[in-house]
Amino acid sequence: MKTTTEPKVQQTSNTSLYDEVTNRIIAMIENGVAPWRKTWSTYGLARNYVSGRLYTGINYILMNNTGHPIPYFATFNQIKELGGTIKKGAEASLVIYFKMYYKDSDDKTLTPEIAKDRYQKGEDIKVLRFIRYYNVFNIEDIEGIEIDQTRFPEVKLSDNEKITRCEEIIMNMSNPPDLRQIDSNKAFYSPEQDFINLPSIGQFETSEHYYATYFHELIHATGHASRLARVEVMDFSGFGTTPYSKEELVAEMGASMLCSLVQIDSEQVKENSISYMAGWLKVLKEDPKFIFRVSAEAQKAVEFILN
């Protein structure tokens, strides 16, 4: 019989690395910076210079906040293969990843393929998750090779183009919630009836404010049982609780990621999240793994919306 629940993941990882990343994010928030927000720039979002791959999840936060004007990075081996060298004194940035190991009931290590097959057949599979990192260097710290700073050009969108892209994201979402206007003065998502309530676009200061708010509620909607089934959405625990704060941060972070894709300045809706900052800081200080879970769930929500 096929199991219906996910295999339990055992965190067996380097605590100091969780602490280092979380403390860095805490420091930014305490300085009034929401590190998941990214305003538009000529060079776009942080990515690997060689593969062109954008950094996601927790790395979306870390790599877009290194302070480098041109957010392109490469590993030591990639730089070596390109024939370049790293400038003396250059500081590396950490890219986080997780190494997964799978074991059966006899504690025998399994390959991912065998583990998946046995799990689908109903066997108990234990998943061990280890946090790891590797170093990358900014392209401005590389010598000996010609760097193409315009390799990933970001064309600044007009206001009309931004609105078109926002509408495309909303319209292309699979299994979307209904959009209603029961209360013309409030923006919220109802998990019980699976609909988003939004004031009309003309009631917002700008169209960007409207779509940023729409994205925030769409992220909440991905937690519905028919989509990603986040327990914080399905089982509301009350305002001000840790699960509530977590879900608000998932929505805040996910909406910011979507805003960055369509060049919307999410700073315009900053006032909506100020009241949550103290709660987020409290949980971050108590649980170094909190931001890792939140960023992973925000990334999943964004990918669901983008289909």
C-alpha positions as CSV (number, residue, x, y, z in Angstrom):
1,M,0.0,0.0,0.0
2,K,1.4,3.4,-0.9
3,T,2.0,5.8,2.0
4,T,0.1,9.1,2.1
5,T,2.5,11.1,4.3
6,E,5.9,12.4,3.7
7,P,8.9,10.6,5.2
8,K,10.1,12.3,8.3
9,V,13.3,14.3,7.8
10,Q,15.8,14.2,10.6
11,Q,17.9,17.4,10.9
12,T,21.5,16.3,11.9
13,S,23.3,19.4,10.8
14,N,25.9,21.9,11.7
15,T,24.2,24.2,14.3
16,S,26.9,26.9,13.9
17,L,26.0,27.4,10.2
18,Y,22.4,27.9,11.0
19,D,23.3,30.4,13.7
20,E,25.7,32.3,11.4
21,V,23.1,32.7,8.7
22,T,20.3,33.5,11.1
23,N,22.4,36.1,13.0
24,R,23.2,37.8,9.8
25,I,19.6,38.1,8.9
26,I,18.7,39.3,12.4
27,A,21.3,42.0,12.2
28,M,19.8,43.3,8.9
29,I,16.2,43.3,10.3
30,E,17.4,45.1,13.5
31,N,19.0,47.7,11.2
32,G,15.6,48.3,9.5
33,V,16.3,46.2,6.4
34,A,13.9,43.5,5.2
35,P,16.6,41.4,3.5
36,W,14.1,39.5,1.3
37,R,13.1,42.7,-0.5
38,K,15.0,43.5,-3.7
39,T,14.6,46.7,-5.7
40,W,15.2,46.6,-9.4
41,S,18.7,47.1,-10.7
42,T,20.4,47.1,-14.1
43,Y,22.0,43.7,-13.4
44,G,18.9,42.0,-12.1
45,L,18.9,39.3,-9.3
46,A,21.9,37.4,-7.9
47,R,23.0,34.5,-10.0
48,N,25.9,32.2,-10.8
49,Y,27.9,33.8,-13.6
50,V,28.8,30.6,-15.4
51,S,25.5,28.7,-15.3
52,G,23.3,31.7,-15.2
53,R,21.2,30.1,-12.5
54,L,19.4,32.4,-10.1
55,Y,19.9,31.8,-6.4
56,T,16.7,30.7,-4.6
57,G,15.4,30.0,-1.2
58,I,17.7,31.1,1.6
59,N,20.3,31.9,-1.0
60,Y,18.0,34.4,-2.6
61,I,18.2,36.4,0.7
62,L,21.9,35.9,1.2
63,M,23.2,36.5,-2.3
64,N,21.1,39.5,-2.9
65,N,22.5,41.2,0.2
66,T,26.2,40.9,-0.3
67,G,26.7,44.6,-1.1
68,H,28.2,43.9,-4.5
69,P,26.8,46.2,-7.3
70,I,27.0,43.5,-9.8
71,P,25.4,40.3,-8.2
72,Y,27.2,37.7,-10.3
73,F,29.2,35.0,-8.6
74,A,31.4,31.9,-9.4
75,T,33.0,29.1,-7.5
76,F,36.8,28.7,-7.2
77,N,36.7,25.8,-9.7
78,Q,34.6,27.7,-12.2
79,I,37.0,30.7,-12.0
80,K,40.0,28.3,-12.5
81,E,38.3,26.7,-15.5
82,L,37.8,30.1,-17.0
83,G,41.5,30.8,-16.6
84,G,41.0,33.4,-13.9
85,T,42.4,34.0,-10.4
86,I,40.8,35.5,-7.3
87,K,42.1,38.9,-6.1
88,K,44.1,38.9,-3.0
89,G,42.0,39.7,0.0
90,A,38.7,39.0,-1.7
91,E,36.0,37.8,0.6
92,A,33.9,34.7,-0.3
93,S,30.2,34.5,0.1
94,L,28.5,31.3,1.4
95,V,26.0,29.4,-0.8
96,I,23.9,27.0,1.3
97,Y,22.7,23.6,0.2
98,F,21.5,20.4,1.9
99,K,22.9,16.9,1.5
100,M,20.3,14.2,1.8
101,Y,20.9,10.6,2.9
102,Y,18.3,7.9,3.0
103,K,18.1,4.8,5.2
104,D,15.8,1.9,5.6
105,S,14.4,0.3,8.8
106,D,17.7,-1.7,9.2
107,D,19.7,1.6,9.0
108,K,21.1,0.6,5.6
109,T,22.0,3.6,3.4
110,L,19.9,3.7,0.1
111,T,20.3,5.6,-3.1
112,P,17.7,8.3,-3.8
113,E,16.1,6.2,-6.5
114,I,15.8,3.0,-4.3
115,A,14.6,5.1,-1.4
116,K,11.8,6.7,-3.5
117,D,10.8,3.3,-4.9
118,R,10.6,1.7,-1.5
119,Y,8.8,4.7,0.0
120,Q,6.1,4.5,-2.8
121,K,5.7,0.8,-1.9
122,G,4.9,1.7,1.7
123,E,8.2,1.1,3.4
124,D,9.4,3.4,6.2
125,I,12.3,5.5,5.0
126,K,14.4,7.7,7.2
127,V,15.8,10.9,5.6
128,L,18.9,12.5,7.1
129,R,19.4,16.2,6.1
130,F,22.8,17.8,6.5
131,I,23.3,21.5,5.9
132,R,26.4,22.3,3.8
133,Y,27.9,25.3,2.0
134,Y,30.4,26.2,-0.6
135,N,32.2,29.5,-1.3
136,V,31.6,31.8,-4.3
137,F,33.3,35.0,-5.3
138,N,31.9,38.1,-6.9
139,I,33.0,38.7,-10.5
140,E,34.6,42.0,-9.5
141,D,37.0,40.0,-7.4
142,I,38.2,37.9,-10.4
143,E,41.4,38.7,-12.4
144,G,42.8,37.3,-15.6
145,I,39.6,36.9,-17.6
146,E,37.3,39.3,-19.3
147,I,34.1,39.6,-17.5
148,D,30.9,40.4,-19.5
149,Q,29.0,42.6,-17.2
150,T,26.0,42.6,-19.6
151,R,25.8,38.9,-20.0
152,F,22.4,38.8,-18.3
153,P,20.8,42.1,-19.3
154,E,17.7,43.3,-17.4
155,V,15.5,45.6,-19.5
156,K,13.7,48.1,-17.4
157,L,10.0,47.6,-17.9
158,S,7.5,50.4,-18.5
159,D,4.5,50.8,-16.1
160,N,2.3,49.1,-18.7
161,E,4.7,46.2,-19.2
162,K,4.8,45.7,-15.4
163,I,1.1,45.5,-15.2
164,T,1.0,43.0,-18.1
165,R,3.5,40.8,-16.5
166,C,1.7,40.9,-13.2
167,E,-1.5,39.9,-14.9
168,E,0.3,37.1,-16.7
169,I,1.5,35.6,-13.4
170,I,-2.0,35.8,-11.9
171,M,-3.7,34.3,-14.9
172,N,-1.2,31.5,-15.5
173,M,-1.5,30.2,-11.9
174,S,-3.0,26.7,-11.9
175,N,-5.9,26.0,-9.6
176,P,-6.2,29.7,-8.6
177,P,-8.4,31.0,-5.7
178,D,-11.5,33.1,-6.6
179,L,-11.1,36.9,-6.5
180,R,-14.0,38.7,-4.7
181,Q,-14.8,42.0,-3.2
182,I,-17.0,41.3,-0.2
183,D,-15.3,44.1,1.8
184,S,-14.0,46.9,-0.4
185,N,-11.7,48.2,2.4
186,K,-9.7,45.1,3.2
187,A,-7.2,42.7,1.6
188,F,-7.3,39.1,2.9
189,Y,-7.4,35.5,1.9
190,S,-10.1,33.2,3.2
191,P,-8.8,29.6,3.5
192,E,-12.3,28.3,4.5
193,Q,-13.9,29.5,1.3
194,D,-10.7,29.7,-0.8
195,F,-11.0,33.2,-2.1
196,I,-9.0,36.4,-2.1
197,N,-10.7,39.7,-1.2
198,L,-9.1,42.8,-2.6
199,P,-10.2,46.4,-2.9
200,S,-10.3,47.7,-6.5
201,I,-7.0,48.8,-8.1
202,G,-8.1,52.4,-8.0
203,Q,-8.3,52.4,-4.2
204,F,-4.5,51.7,-3.9
205,E,-1.9,54.5,-4.1
206,T,-0.3,52.9,-7.1
207,S,-0.9,49.9,-9.4
208,E,2.4,48.4,-8.0
209,H,0.9,48.6,-4.5
210,Y,-2.2,46.7,-5.7
211,Y,-0.2,43.9,-7.3
212,A,2.2,43.5,-4.5
213,T,-0.8,43.1,-2.1
214,Y,-2.4,40.7,-4.6
215,F,0.8,38.6,-4.7
216,H,0.9,38.6,-0.9
217,E,-2.6,37.1,-0.7
218,L,-1.8,34.6,-3.6
219,I,1.1,33.3,-1.6
220,H,-1.3,32.7,1.4
221,A,-3.6,30.9,-1.0
222,T,-0.9,28.4,-2.0
223,G,-1.2,27.0,1.5
224,H,-4.7,25.7,0.9
225,A,-5.3,22.0,1.2
226,S,-5.8,21.7,-2.6
227,R,-2.4,23.2,-3.3
228,L,0.7,23.0,-1.0
229,A,-1.3,22.3,2.2
230,R,0.7,24.4,4.7
231,V,-0.6,23.6,8.2
232,E,-0.4,27.3,9.2
233,V,-3.1,28.1,6.5
234,M,-5.2,25.0,7.0
235,D,-5.3,25.2,10.8
236,F,-5.4,28.8,11.9
237,S,-3.8,29.1,15.4
238,G,-4.7,32.8,16.1
239,F,-3.2,36.2,15.5
240,G,0.2,36.8,17.1
241,T,1.1,33.1,17.4
242,T,4.4,31.7,16.0
243,P,2.6,29.8,13.2
244,Y,0.8,33.0,12.3
245,S,4.0,34.9,12.2
246,K,5.6,32.2,10.1
247,E,2.8,32.2,7.5
248,E,3.0,36.0,7.3
249,L,6.7,35.9,6.7
250,V,6.2,33.2,4.0
251,A,3.7,35.5,2.3
252,E,5.9,38.6,2.7
253,M,9.0,36.8,1.3
254,G,7.1,35.1,-1.5
255,A,5.4,38.3,-2.6
256,S,8.8,40.1,-2.5
257,M,10.2,37.4,-4.8
258,L,7.3,37.8,-7.3
259,C,7.7,41.6,-7.1
260,S,11.4,41.3,-8.0
261,L,10.5,39.3,-11.1
262,V,8.2,42.0,-12.4
263,Q,10.3,44.9,-11.2
264,I,7.8,46.1,-8.6
265,D,9.3,48.0,-5.7
266,S,8.0,46.0,-2.7
267,E,9.1,48.9,-0.4
268,Q,5.8,50.5,-1.3
269,V,4.1,48.0,0.9
270,K,6.7,48.1,3.7
271,E,4.2,49.5,6.2
272,N,2.1,46.4,6.0
273,S,4.8,44.2,7.5
274,I,6.3,46.6,10.1
275,S,3.9,45.3,12.8
276,Y,5.2,41.7,12.2
277,M,8.9,42.6,12.5
278,A,9.1,42.2,16.3
279,G,7.4,38.8,16.1
280,W,9.8,37.6,13.4
281,L,12.8,38.7,15.3
282,K,11.6,36.9,18.4
283,V,11.2,33.6,16.6
284,L,14.5,34.0,14.7
285,K,16.3,34.4,17.9
286,E,14.7,31.4,19.5
287,D,15.0,29.1,16.4
288,P,18.0,29.4,14.1
289,K,16.3,27.1,11.6
290,F,13.2,29.1,11.3
291,I,14.3,31.3,8.4
292,F,15.5,28.2,6.4
293,R,12.0,26.7,6.6
294,V,10.3,29.9,5.8
295,S,12.5,30.7,2.8
296,A,12.0,27.1,1.4
297,E,8.2,27.4,1.7
298,A,8.2,30.8,0.2
299,Q,10.2,29.5,-2.8
300,K,7.8,26.5,-3.2
301,A,4.8,28.9,-3.1
302,V,6.4,31.1,-5.8
303,E,7.2,28.1,-8.0
304,F,3.6,26.9,-7.6
305,I,2.2,30.3,-8.7
306,L,4.6,30.5,-11.7
307,N,3.5,27.0,-12.6
